[in-house]
Amino acid sequence: MLLVPPVLGWAAAGGGPAGAAALFALGTAGAFLLRTPLGVLLESPGHPAARRWVLSCAAAAAAGFGGLAALYGRWGLLLMVPPDGGALAVALRNQRRRRAMSEANELVGIAGLSLGAPAAWYAASGAWEPGAAWLWALCALFFSGPVFHVKMLVSRRAASARGAPVEAARRADGARRLSLAYHGAAAAAVAAAAAGGAVPAGALLPFGASAAKSAWWAARQGPGLELKKVGWQEVGWTALFLAVMLHFSR
């Protein structure tokens, strides 16, 4: 989720100067790594190592994005500060409230990370275009799917445990229906966008495949959950999404 959106945005824009790519990578890495030490400082304001990491990461972010603005005129990246800062603020607030693993927090984080696509588009080309917004939407839709898929698998695992309460079965059924509904709605939304010419028709391929995946797992019986296996499967689905989107962004 950190790497794929910027790669797609850069490719969809037709590429850009190598120096701009290096500065964008530096700024993105610094901004991403900033979250963890900030979270530590919220819990322990006097933590010396966290302070050093905050300063280092902030310096990297400032050097990367500041260099893009000063050397390549990419001042429009300032428009990304409010949404990215808002996503970071929500994540830190939920961390303090011990809700870091909630669905809402994960979806906000995914939406924030997906902003890497339009940001990279602009960093490469120096122009904001409608395609950048559509690419953000596709990334956010695709990467939100595993939130519901994995919850379905985890809930079913809990419901199949010996002595599991009746509520566990109800939660598992609710998670199953939610995963099916989300993946179906996401595929339908992409199909509608493709029919309107906003996105390539081929973009529907990874979303249709994800919907089929969700339906297949929803129809299975028993726990059927191996976390490592599920994790590597999601890497495979992400590789499919990246390959298809790179092909149709040419």
Sequence and secondary structure as in RCSB ss.txt:
>XXXX:A:sequence
MLLVPPVLGWAAAGGGPAGAAALFALGTAGAFLLRTPLGVLLESPGHPAARRWVLSCAAAAAAGFGGLAALYGRW
GLLLMVPPDGGALAVALRNQRRRRAMSEANELVGIAGLSLGAPAAWYAASGAWEPGAAWLWALCALFFSGPVFHV
KMLVSRRAASARGAPVEAARRADGARRLSLAYHGAAAAAVAAAAAGGAVPAGALLPFGASAAKSAWWAARQGPGL
ELKKVGWQEVGWTALFLAVMLHFSR
>XXXX:A:secstr
  SHHHHHHHHHTT   HHHHHHHHHHHHHHHHTHHHHHHHHH TT HHHHHHHHHHHHHHHHHHHHHHHHH  G
GGGGGHHHHHHHHHHHHHHHHTT TTSHHHHHHHHHHHHTHHHHHHHHHHS   HHHHHHHHHHHHHHHHHHHHH
HHHHHHHHHHSTT  HHHHHHHHHHHHHHHHHHHHHHHHHHHHHHTTSS GGGHHHHHHHHHHHHHHHH  S   
 HHHHHHHHHHHHHHHHHHHHHHT 
